[in-house]
């Protein structure tokens, strides 16, 4: 029996053909100062009662010109055995070509697509259905959501109207538009099969998954194309399929437009993605636990198990054993719900948190910080520097006094810019005068430019100054 696997719906057409599975951010490009003028219609697709429809042609006519084909090319070098590399023999360079789709979201040329469609590209071409061709540049990419924004130069270009993807319901009619297998623009029809689907596509980059699942046919080449509702509005960016054969079997996934557009705005305005950070550690409230905390077994929410010092939530009215039920009026019942909800809100924003304490409802506000791992490699405190909480085992291994507490540096890469100022076995007690016993809190108090840390090393305390560029 063949095991289904997730396949990104992009298409490579060179001699090195294959699926583009990597999720490596493309080189940063210069970010324009202007913001796109977006058309948004946030009303539900219907009130639940719809007349019989015999054709969607008129509705699709308005959106189809805004869906484009995206052709990429990059230079790759053939791998040769190590013996030949030692002799100075390098593999031949070849051009690798790929293709996907994209959606124009503004009349001045901003295009939403997938990160894996454009990653590493040396050149991007955009082809319209009327055969017009443009050269595109990468504005920014976000591997953690597989979103990319590219731009072409033009005026009065056809653009899509964005819907509110939070209003989607299972059973809503949808259309997938793109260029599958490079046969030309193709429209397929289906329904929303599920929402808030998480299938592990982006686990390698600690990503954020909230996919719309659809049975509208999606194939290689559809990546970055449009998922459209029955009113012709953009509700998602097609991204991947689950298949035993790398072909469509009716299980496709699209990034909700609300998530994609929030990433797009951040990339256009700042050139990076800044995600909100609340600073709470939680556990799912089970029916068995609910009774112990004075609520009904049907209560949905997250039980606060810890509020790391220095984090945004620690400065609010929230307490350990509070049950968080919603953020800005939107319910949260799993840790993924909370992580995704907060990550879509810009740092510095104040959110309203509804909670239950001792069986009674309450409400407070938390001003979010920037998520600490946004600009660090996964699991690192600083580039090339890994630090862990100081456990009894680590304390014994490194002969550290019981009165010392903080984060112990466990690994420093040779190419780390901090290799000369920090040492393995060094305990960081404070960063910028804030006690740190948790890596997330430590990252949250780091600032661009000058930082100062109080460290303990070989029985001696001292201050270390380091810079984040």
Secondary structure, DSSP 4 states (H G I P E B T S, - for coil): -PPPEEEE--EE-STT--------PPPP-PPPSPPP--EE--S-S-SS-----S--HHHHHHHHTTEEEEEEEEEEE----HHHHHTT--PPEEEEEEEEEEEE-STT-EEEEEHHHHTT-SEEEEE-TTS-EEEEEEEEEETTTTEEEEE---SS---PEE--GGG--TT-EEEEEE-GGGS--EEEEEEEEEEEE--STTGGGT----EEEE-S---TT-TT-EEEETTS-EEEEEEEEEESSSS-SS-EEEEEHHHHHHHHHHHHHHSS---EE---EEEE--HHHHHHTTS-TT---EEEEE--TTSGGGGSS--TT-EEEEETTEE--SHHHHHHHHHTS-TT-EEEEEEEETTEEEEEEEE-EE-TTTTS-TT-SBTTEEEEE--HHHHHHTT--TT--SEEEEEE-TT-TTTTT--TT-EEEEETTEE-SSHHHHHHH--SEEEEEEEEETTEEEEEEEEE-
